[in-house]
């Protein structure tokens, strides 16, 4: 897939699934922008890999729970590239606790980063997408299924999927398609925060496809949704889980 001449922003693009998505678009010739929050080393390494593919890269330290930081991020993209073609709302966070142990600040944290930020980023992106564009939101099966220690994140991802449908309709007259990709268990550093990590890895490997989903699997589907071939896919949640959710 060729994305030469396109500008792509991946939120939380320095590690894990976000990094895989950034590299997938960069290999297709797109110029890349990504934000990160804390890990300067990982961000610098990802930037180096992207630049090594012969495209431009803008990395911005920005905490997406802060609306002013979101505005600043998009201002930098406008100054650097002059516009935007693709937004991937990948950044996510949350506290892995059950309902009785979860605190109000944990709920607000997950909602701010996983639901409110994608809304604000999408609005800002739409203003830079002067010739149409694509928005892809990264969600998870915890939006529809009950997973251990996943209450705040699952609820925020359900909100993100609702946002996907609303924006798909509202942004359609602007020539902007909006969809979501829901991954199965992917073995990234994010799993290390779960008390039941080993059980999740084991379950993720027991797919009809015979292997665990990788970050690259997710990245390829995200990229496809940003091509002309996917033009009539709108407001959908595409599940990439190797078929594991088909099993009882």
N, C-alpha and C positions, 0 to 999 in steps of 0.2 A: 504494500500500500504506500502510495506516495503522498506526502504532506509537504512537499517542497513549497516554500513561500508562505506557509501557515505559521501562526503563532499560537502556542498551546501553553496554558497555565494549569499546573497540577498542584493543588494544595496538599501540603504534607508530602512533598515529592522527593524528600531526601533519602528515604529508607523504605524497605518492604515493598508493598504493592505500589505505592506512589512512585518509587524509584523505577520499578519495572515499567510502569506506564510512561514515565518520562523518557526512558531509553527507547521504548517501542516507537514513540512518535519521533524522537531524534533520529533513529535509524531510517525513518521515512522521510527525513529531510526537514522536519519542522524546527523552528526556533523555539526554545523552551524557557519558561519561567516557572519557578517553584518557590514556595515559602517553607520555612521551617521554624521551630520554636526554640529549641535548646541546643541540639547537638551540632555544634559548628564543624566538628571533624567530619561527620557523615555528610553534611551539606557540601563541604568543600570537595570531598571525594566524588560525590555525585556530579557536581558541577564539572570537575575535571573529566569525568567519563563522558559527559554530554558534549563538552567542547572537543573532545577527542574524536567525535563523530562528524566534526566539520560544520557544526551549526552554532548559532549564538545561544547563550544561556544567561539568564538573570536569576540570581538567588537573592531572596529577601527574607530577613528575619522578621516575622510578624506573628503575633499571637491572635488567632482568629476569634477569640472570645471578646476582643476589643474592636468595636466597630470603627474607631479611628484608625486602627492598624490596617483594617480591611481597605478603607478608603486610600490610605497611603500606599498599600500594595498595588492597587489598580492605577493610581497616579503614576507610580514608577513604571508600570507596564506601558501605559500610554506614552510616557516620555521616551522610553527605550525603543518601543516597537511601533508606536503609532496606532495600534489597534490590536484586536484579539479575535481568533477564529474558534478556539476550543477552550472550554473550561471543564476540568475534571475535579469535582468536589470529593476529594479523597480523604482529607485530614479528618481524624476521628480520635476521640478520647473518652474515657469513662472510668469509673471506680467499680471494681468487680465485687459487689456485695449484694446480699439478699435484701428484700424489702425492709425487714425489721432492723437491719444494721446500716442501711443507707441513710445518709444525712441530707438535709435540704441543699447544702452547698454542693454535694456530689451530683444531685439531680440537675441543678442549675448548670454545673460545669458541662455535663454531657449534652444537655439541650442547647447550650450556647454554642458549643463547637460543632456538634453533629447535626443540628437542625437550623438554628438561627443563622449561623455563619454561611451555610450553603445558600440560604435565601438571600442574604445580603451580597454575597459574592456573585450570585446569578444576576441580581439587579445591576450591579456594577459592570459585570461582563457584558450584559445586553447593551449597555451604552457604548462599549468599545467594539461591538460586533456590527459594524456599519454595513457589511455585505452579507448578513446572515451568519450562522454559526451553529455550534453544537455544544450542549451541556450534558455531561454524564455524571451522575451521582453514584458513589460507591456505597452500597448498603450491605446487609447481611441477613441470613435466615433467622436471626434472632428478632427481626421485625415482626415475624409471623409465628414463629415457634418459641416455646418457652425453653430457654437454655439456662443452666445454672449460673448464678452470679452475674446475670446479664440484664437485670431489670432496667436500669437507667439507660444503658446503651440501646437495648432492644426497643424501648419506647421512643427514644430519639430517632432511631432508624425507621420506625414506623412513620414518624412525622416526616422524615426525609422522603419516604416513598410517596406520601400524600402530596408533598411539595412538588415532586416530580410530575405528578399528574396535572396539578394546577398550572404549573409553569409551562408544561407542554402545550396547553390550550392558549394560555395568555401570550406566550412568546411566538406562537406559530405565525401570526401576521408579520412579525419581524424577520421571518425566514430562519428562526432558531429552533432546532429540534432539541428536545429534552427527554432523556431516558435514564435508567438506572441499571447498574450491574450488581447482582447479589452473589457474592462468592460463598463457597463452602468453607470448610476448615482449610486454611492456608498456613503453612508452617513459617511464620515470620516471628520477629521479636515480640510482636504484640501478644502472642500466646503465653509468653513468659509471665505475664501478670495474672494469669488465671490459676487458682488453686488446683483445678482439675486439668491442667495442661496435658498430662500424659494420656488421659482418657480422651481428650479432644483430638490429639494426634492419632490415636488408635482408631477412633471413629472415622476421622477424615481419610484414612487409608483404606477403609473398607467400602470402596465405591464400586458400582458395576463396571466403571472404566478400568478398575484394577490398580489405581494409584491415587495419591493425594493431589488435589488441585495445587497448582503453582501460581506464583505471582504473575508469571509470564502468560499463563492461560487467561487470567483476568485481563491483562494488558491487551492481548490480541482482540478480545471481544470489545473492549472499550474503543480501540482504534477502529474496528469495523463499524461501530455505531456512528463514527464521525466521517463516513464515506457516503458517496452518492448512492451506493447500493442499498444503504439502510435508510434512505430518505423517508420511506413510508412507515418506519417504526417510530412511533411517537408515544410518550408517556408510559412506556413499558418497563417492567422490571425483568431483566434477563438473568436467569439463574445459571450460574456456572459452578457446578458442584460435583461433576462426575457422575451424577445420578443418585447421590447418596440419600437425598430427601425423598426419593421414590420408595425407599425401603421402609417397612413397618418397624 
